[in-house]
Amino acid sequence: MEVKVEVPEADRFILKEGQAVIMELYWETENGKTYSGQIANIAHMNTMQNEESNRKTYTAYATIDADERIRAGMTVIVKVEGTDAHDLI
């Protein structure tokens, strides 16, 4: 399954295609269930999240080894292994 991730501009150059990620379901972070995957693609052009704050993000896609619990459109937390990158939602 592919997960769309909005990456803050400050974290853009920390990420690399092929880098390992861990994903948790947004509402079940206490149970410890995680899904592994990797960064598949990172956009070269930024998008503005909110014109009032000038916050820019880059769209990245991560491929995740999903199970029957994962559905399209769910909110998840994506963490990048081996970096200081913030949690990406």
Chimera marker file (.cmm) of the C-alpha trace (Angstrom):
<marker_set name="trace">
<marker id="1" x="0.000" y="0.000" z="0.000" r="1" g="1" b="0" radius="0.5"/>
<marker id="2" x="1.181" y="3.521" z="-0.688" r="1" g="1" b="0" radius="0.5"/>
<marker id="3" x="0.882" y="6.256" z="1.951" r="1" g="1" b="0" radius="0.5"/>
<marker id="4" x="0.931" y="9.960" z="1.079" r="1" g="1" b="0" radius="0.5"/>
<marker id="5" x="3.031" y="11.961" z="3.542" r="1" g="1" b="0" radius="0.5"/>
<marker id="6" x="3.337" y="15.744" z="3.793" r="1" g="1" b="0" radius="0.5"/>
<marker id="7" x="6.941" y="16.433" z="4.805" r="1" g="1" b="0" radius="0.5"/>
<marker id="8" x="7.799" y="19.773" z="6.469" r="1" g="1" b="0" radius="0.5"/>
<marker id="9" x="10.321" y="21.808" z="4.507" r="1" g="1" b="0" radius="0.5"/>
<marker id="10" x="12.811" y="21.567" z="7.399" r="1" g="1" b="0" radius="0.5"/>
<marker id="11" x="12.842" y="17.750" z="7.063" r="1" g="1" b="0" radius="0.5"/>
<marker id="12" x="12.874" y="17.503" z="3.255" r="1" g="1" b="0" radius="0.5"/>
<marker id="13" x="16.595" y="16.946" z="2.802" r="1" g="1" b="0" radius="0.5"/>
<marker id="14" x="16.842" y="14.469" z="5.678" r="1" g="1" b="0" radius="0.5"/>
<marker id="15" x="14.727" y="12.026" z="3.633" r="1" g="1" b="0" radius="0.5"/>
<marker id="16" x="15.972" y="9.842" z="0.827" r="1" g="1" b="0" radius="0.5"/>
<marker id="17" x="14.146" y="7.480" z="-1.485" r="1" g="1" b="0" radius="0.5"/>
<marker id="18" x="14.491" y="3.923" z="-0.228" r="1" g="1" b="0" radius="0.5"/>
<marker id="19" x="14.855" y="5.046" z="3.401" r="1" g="1" b="0" radius="0.5"/>
<marker id="20" x="13.098" y="2.842" z="5.973" r="1" g="1" b="0" radius="0.5"/>
<marker id="21" x="9.970" y="4.105" z="7.764" r="1" g="1" b="0" radius="0.5"/>
<marker id="22" x="7.732" y="2.847" z="10.554" r="1" g="1" b="0" radius="0.5"/>
<marker id="23" x="3.996" y="3.569" z="10.495" r="1" g="1" b="0" radius="0.5"/>
<marker id="24" x="1.494" y="3.538" z="13.365" r="1" g="1" b="0" radius="0.5"/>
<marker id="25" x="-2.268" y="3.942" z="13.216" r="1" g="1" b="0" radius="0.5"/>
<marker id="26" x="-3.038" y="7.434" z="14.544" r="1" g="1" b="0" radius="0.5"/>
<marker id="27" x="-5.602" y="6.283" z="17.119" r="1" g="1" b="0" radius="0.5"/>
<marker id="28" x="-3.684" y="3.200" z="18.344" r="1" g="1" b="0" radius="0.5"/>
<marker id="29" x="-0.199" y="4.384" z="19.206" r="1" g="1" b="0" radius="0.5"/>
<marker id="30" x="-0.310" y="2.812" z="22.698" r="1" g="1" b="0" radius="0.5"/>
<marker id="31" x="-0.691" y="-0.805" z="21.552" r="1" g="1" b="0" radius="0.5"/>
<marker id="32" x="2.750" y="-0.909" z="19.913" r="1" g="1" b="0" radius="0.5"/>
<marker id="33" x="1.588" y="-2.278" z="16.533" r="1" g="1" b="0" radius="0.5"/>
<marker id="34" x="3.719" y="-0.847" z="13.738" r="1" g="1" b="0" radius="0.5"/>
<marker id="35" x="4.065" y="-1.385" z="10.009" r="1" g="1" b="0" radius="0.5"/>
<marker id="36" x="7.339" y="-1.171" z="8.132" r="1" g="1" b="0" radius="0.5"/>
<marker id="37" x="7.983" y="0.331" z="4.736" r="1" g="1" b="0" radius="0.5"/>
<marker id="38" x="10.191" y="2.723" z="2.829" r="1" g="1" b="0" radius="0.5"/>
<marker id="39" x="10.144" y="6.117" z="1.117" r="1" g="1" b="0" radius="0.5"/>
<marker id="40" x="9.215" y="5.488" z="-2.518" r="1" g="1" b="0" radius="0.5"/>
<marker id="41" x="9.147" y="9.017" z="-3.934" r="1" g="1" b="0" radius="0.5"/>
<marker id="42" x="9.678" y="12.618" z="-2.792" r="1" g="1" b="0" radius="0.5"/>
<marker id="43" x="8.318" y="15.615" z="-4.701" r="1" g="1" b="0" radius="0.5"/>
<marker id="44" x="10.785" y="18.166" z="-6.038" r="1" g="1" b="0" radius="0.5"/>
<marker id="45" x="8.285" y="21.034" z="-5.765" r="1" g="1" b="0" radius="0.5"/>
<marker id="46" x="6.823" y="22.241" z="-2.475" r="1" g="1" b="0" radius="0.5"/>
<marker id="47" x="3.221" y="23.013" z="-1.678" r="1" g="1" b="0" radius="0.5"/>
<marker id="48" x="1.949" y="25.692" z="0.669" r="1" g="1" b="0" radius="0.5"/>
<marker id="49" x="-0.075" y="24.260" z="3.566" r="1" g="1" b="0" radius="0.5"/>
<marker id="50" x="-1.487" y="27.540" z="4.764" r="1" g="1" b="0" radius="0.5"/>
<marker id="51" x="-0.943" y="30.838" z="2.983" r="1" g="1" b="0" radius="0.5"/>
<marker id="52" x="-1.242" y="32.768" z="6.248" r="1" g="1" b="0" radius="0.5"/>
<marker id="53" x="1.632" y="30.895" z="7.920" r="1" g="1" b="0" radius="0.5"/>
<marker id="54" x="3.803" y="30.343" z="4.818" r="1" g="1" b="0" radius="0.5"/>
<marker id="55" x="4.341" y="26.733" z="5.964" r="1" g="1" b="0" radius="0.5"/>
<marker id="56" x="5.657" y="24.712" z="3.038" r="1" g="1" b="0" radius="0.5"/>
<marker id="57" x="5.659" y="20.940" z="2.690" r="1" g="1" b="0" radius="0.5"/>
<marker id="58" x="6.842" y="18.388" z="0.175" r="1" g="1" b="0" radius="0.5"/>
<marker id="59" x="4.683" y="15.417" z="-0.762" r="1" g="1" b="0" radius="0.5"/>
<marker id="60" x="6.371" y="12.057" z="-0.311" r="1" g="1" b="0" radius="0.5"/>
<marker id="61" x="5.012" y="8.569" z="-0.804" r="1" g="1" b="0" radius="0.5"/>
<marker id="62" x="5.946" y="5.610" z="1.361" r="1" g="1" b="0" radius="0.5"/>
<marker id="63" x="5.181" y="1.998" z="0.527" r="1" g="1" b="0" radius="0.5"/>
<marker id="64" x="3.975" y="0.116" z="3.595" r="1" g="1" b="0" radius="0.5"/>
<marker id="65" x="3.542" y="-3.592" z="4.299" r="1" g="1" b="0" radius="0.5"/>
<marker id="66" x="-0.139" y="-3.313" z="5.286" r="1" g="1" b="0" radius="0.5"/>
<marker id="67" x="-2.517" y="-5.864" z="6.742" r="1" g="1" b="0" radius="0.5"/>
<marker id="68" x="-6.323" y="-6.146" z="6.783" r="1" g="1" b="0" radius="0.5"/>
<marker id="69" x="-6.648" y="-3.317" z="9.337" r="1" g="1" b="0" radius="0.5"/>
<marker id="70" x="-5.286" y="-0.638" z="7.015" r="1" g="1" b="0" radius="0.5"/>
<marker id="71" x="-7.796" y="1.162" z="4.771" r="1" g="1" b="0" radius="0.5"/>
<marker id="72" x="-7.453" y="3.924" z="2.204" r="1" g="1" b="0" radius="0.5"/>
<marker id="73" x="-7.899" y="7.388" z="3.725" r="1" g="1" b="0" radius="0.5"/>
<marker id="74" x="-6.850" y="6.472" z="7.285" r="1" g="1" b="0" radius="0.5"/>
<marker id="75" x="-4.698" y="8.879" z="9.279" r="1" g="1" b="0" radius="0.5"/>
<marker id="76" x="-1.349" y="7.399" z="10.256" r="1" g="1" b="0" radius="0.5"/>
<marker id="77" x="1.886" y="8.494" z="11.877" r="1" g="1" b="0" radius="0.5"/>
<marker id="78" x="4.988" y="7.847" z="9.789" r="1" g="1" b="0" radius="0.5"/>
<marker id="79" x="8.381" y="7.882" z="11.505" r="1" g="1" b="0" radius="0.5"/>
<marker id="80" x="11.624" y="7.851" z="9.567" r="1" g="1" b="0" radius="0.5"/>
<marker id="81" x="14.176" y="5.388" z="10.917" r="1" g="1" b="0" radius="0.5"/>
<marker id="82" x="17.648" y="6.668" z="11.709" r="1" g="1" b="0" radius="0.5"/>
<marker id="83" x="16.864" y="10.397" z="11.554" r="1" g="1" b="0" radius="0.5"/>
<marker id="84" x="15.843" y="13.246" z="13.791" r="1" g="1" b="0" radius="0.5"/>
<marker id="85" x="12.890" y="13.976" z="11.504" r="1" g="1" b="0" radius="0.5"/>
<marker id="86" x="9.660" y="14.845" z="13.261" r="1" g="1" b="0" radius="0.5"/>
<marker id="87" x="6.708" y="12.493" z="13.085" r="1" g="1" b="0" radius="0.5"/>
<marker id="88" x="5.159" y="12.867" z="9.653" r="1" g="1" b="0" radius="0.5"/>
<marker id="89" x="1.390" y="12.630" z="9.361" r="1" g="1" b="0" radius="0.5"/>
<link id1="1" id2="2" r="1" g="1" b="0" radius="0.2"/>
<link id1="2" id2="3" r="1" g="1" b="0" radius="0.2"/>
<link id1="3" id2="4" r="1" g="1" b="0" radius="0.2"/>
<link id1="4" id2="5" r="1" g="1" b="0" radius="0.2"/>
<link id1="5" id2="6" r="1" g="1" b="0" radius="0.2"/>
<link id1="6" id2="7" r="1" g="1" b="0" radius="0.2"/>
<link id1="7" id2="8" r="1" g="1" b="0" radius="0.2"/>
<link id1="8" id2="9" r="1" g="1" b="0" radius="0.2"/>
<link id1="9" id2="10" r="1" g="1" b="0" radius="0.2"/>
<link id1="10" id2="11" r="1" g="1" b="0" radius="0.2"/>
<link id1="11" id2="12" r="1" g="1" b="0" radius="0.2"/>
<link id1="12" id2="13" r="1" g="1" b="0" radius="0.2"/>
<link id1="13" id2="14" r="1" g="1" b="0" radius="0.2"/>
<link id1="14" id2="15" r="1" g="1" b="0" radius="0.2"/>
<link id1="15" id2="16" r="1" g="1" b="0" radius="0.2"/>
<link id1="16" id2="17" r="1" g="1" b="0" radius="0.2"/>
<link id1="17" id2="18" r="1" g="1" b="0" radius="0.2"/>
<link id1="18" id2="19" r="1" g="1" b="0" radius="0.2"/>
<link id1="19" id2="20" r="1" g="1" b="0" radius="0.2"/>
<link id1="20" id2="21" r="1" g="1" b="0" radius="0.2"/>
<link id1="21" id2="22" r="1" g="1" b="0" radius="0.2"/>
<link id1="22" id2="23" r="1" g="1" b="0" radius="0.2"/>
<link id1="23" id2="24" r="1" g="1" b="0" radius="0.2"/>
<link id1="24" id2="25" r="1" g="1" b="0" radius="0.2"/>
<link id1="25" id2="26" r="1" g="1" b="0" radius="0.2"/>
<link id1="26" id2="27" r="1" g="1" b="0" radius="0.2"/>
<link id1="27" id2="28" r="1" g="1" b="0" radius="0.2"/>
<link id1="28" id2="29" r="1" g="1" b="0" radius="0.2"/>
<link id1="29" id2="30" r="1" g="1" b="0" radius="0.2"/>
<link id1="30" id2="31" r="1" g="1" b="0" radius="0.2"/>
<link id1="31" id2="32" r="1" g="1" b="0" radius="0.2"/>
<link id1="32" id2="33" r="1" g="1" b="0" radius="0.2"/>
<link id1="33" id2="34" r="1" g="1" b="0" radius="0.2"/>
<link id1="34" id2="35" r="1" g="1" b="0" radius="0.2"/>
<link id1="35" id2="36" r="1" g="1" b="0" radius="0.2"/>
<link id1="36" id2="37" r="1" g="1" b="0" radius="0.2"/>
<link id1="37" id2="38" r="1" g="1" b="0" radius="0.2"/>
<link id1="38" id2="39" r="1" g="1" b="0" radius="0.2"/>
<link id1="39" id2="40" r="1" g="1" b="0" radius="0.2"/>
<link id1="40" id2="41" r="1" g="1" b="0" radius="0.2"/>
<link id1="41" id2="42" r="1" g="1" b="0" radius="0.2"/>
<link id1="42" id2="43" r="1" g="1" b="0" radius="0.2"/>
<link id1="43" id2="44" r="1" g="1" b="0" radius="0.2"/>
<link id1="44" id2="45" r="1" g="1" b="0" radius="0.2"/>
<link id1="45" id2="46" r="1" g="1" b="0" radius="0.2"/>
<link id1="46" id2="47" r="1" g="1" b="0" radius="0.2"/>
<link id1="47" id2="48" r="1" g="1" b="0" radius="0.2"/>
<link id1="48" id2="49" r="1" g="1" b="0" radius="0.2"/>
<link id1="49" id2="50" r="1" g="1" b="0" radius="0.2"/>
<link id1="50" id2="51" r="1" g="1" b="0" radius="0.2"/>
<link id1="51" id2="52" r="1" g="1" b="0" radius="0.2"/>
<link id1="52" id2="53" r="1" g="1" b="0" radius="0.2"/>
<link id1="53" id2="54" r="1" g="1" b="0" radius="0.2"/>
<link id1="54" id2="55" r="1" g="1" b="0" radius="0.2"/>
<link id1="55" id2="56" r="1" g="1" b="0" radius="0.2"/>
<link id1="56" id2="57" r="1" g="1" b="0" radius="0.2"/>
<link id1="57" id2="58" r="1" g="1" b="0" radius="0.2"/>
<link id1="58" id2="59" r="1" g="1" b="0" radius="0.2"/>
<link id1="59" id2="60" r="1" g="1" b="0" radius="0.2"/>
<link id1="60" id2="61" r="1" g="1" b="0" radius="0.2"/>
<link id1="61" id2="62" r="1" g="1" b="0" radius="0.2"/>
<link id1="62" id2="63" r="1" g="1" b="0" radius="0.2"/>
<link id1="63" id2="64" r="1" g="1" b="0" radius="0.2"/>
<link id1="64" id2="65" r="1" g="1" b="0" radius="0.2"/>
<link id1="65" id2="66" r="1" g="1" b="0" radius="0.2"/>
<link id1="66" id2="67" r="1" g="1" b="0" radius="0.2"/>
<link id1="67" id2="68" r="1" g="1" b="0" radius="0.2"/>
<link id1="68" id2="69" r="1" g="1" b="0" radius="0.2"/>
<link id1="69" id2="70" r="1" g="1" b="0" radius="0.2"/>
<link id1="70" id2="71" r="1" g="1" b="0" radius="0.2"/>
<link id1="71" id2="72" r="1" g="1" b="0" radius="0.2"/>
<link id1="72" id2="73" r="1" g="1" b="0" radius="0.2"/>
<link id1="73" id2="74" r="1" g="1" b="0" radius="0.2"/>
<link id1="74" id2="75" r="1" g="1" b="0" radius="0.2"/>
<link id1="75" id2="76" r="1" g="1" b="0" radius="0.2"/>
<link id1="76" id2="77" r="1" g="1" b="0" radius="0.2"/>
<link id1="77" id2="78" r="1" g="1" b="0" radius="0.2"/>
<link id1="78" id2="79" r="1" g="1" b="0" radius="0.2"/>
<link id1="79" id2="80" r="1" g="1" b="0" radius="0.2"/>
<link id1="80" id2="81" r="1" g="1" b="0" radius="0.2"/>
<link id1="81" id2="82" r="1" g="1" b="0" radius="0.2"/>
<link id1="82" id2="83" r="1" g="1" b="0" radius="0.2"/>
<link id1="83" id2="84" r="1" g="1" b="0" radius="0.2"/>
<link id1="84" id2="85" r="1" g="1" b="0" radius="0.2"/>
<link id1="85" id2="86" r="1" g="1" b="0" radius="0.2"/>
<link id1="86" id2="87" r="1" g="1" b="0" radius="0.2"/>
<link id1="87" id2="88" r="1" g="1" b="0" radius="0.2"/>
<link id1="88" id2="89" r="1" g="1" b="0" radius="0.2"/>
</marker_set>
